[in-house]
């Protein structure tokens, strides 16, 4: 079980928007956005059900990034 450096505030990530080259902002773990109870579920359990078959085994944390300039959204996998 890894620890996501972004979720835990050890690291900030600034990614360029693939659409307009603006700076995308981290909107948190994608799994936290599924429903009202998702943020309270065990992270490893959510990884088994999130639709990304390798994120649990590869110790990656899927984060949603959104560009405030153009609205483009993209999932990026943060290495734990």
C-alpha positions, -999 to +999 in steps of 0.1 A: +000+000+000+016+033-012+010+068-001+000+094-027+023+124-023-003+147-038-032+135-016-010+139+015+004+174+006+040+163+001+040+174-035+021+198-058+016+190-095+012+215-122+003+200-156-001+218-189-035+215-205-034+193-236-060+215-253-049+251-246-016+248-228-030+265-197-022+252-162-045+224-151-056+223-115-058+192-093-094+185-084-085+155-061-088+118-063-112+108-090-128+081-068-138+108-042-161+123-068-182+091-074-208+097-047-213+112-013-197+082+005-167+076-017-143+098+002-150+077+033-143+043+017-109+027+021-086+039-008-074+004-017-110-009-019-120+020-042-090+012-065-104-023-070-137-008-082-127+024-100-124+010-136-086+012-138-074-024-136-037-016-129-039+013-104-040-009-073-011-032-085+010-003-099+004+018-068-010+048-087-036+073-075-059+086-102-064+124-099-088+145-119-072+177-133-093+205-148-081+235-168-098+267-155-091+284-188-109+260-213-126+235-190-107+204-203-106+176-178-082+147-177-072+119-153-035+117-144-021+088-124+002+099-096+028+073-085+026+065-048 
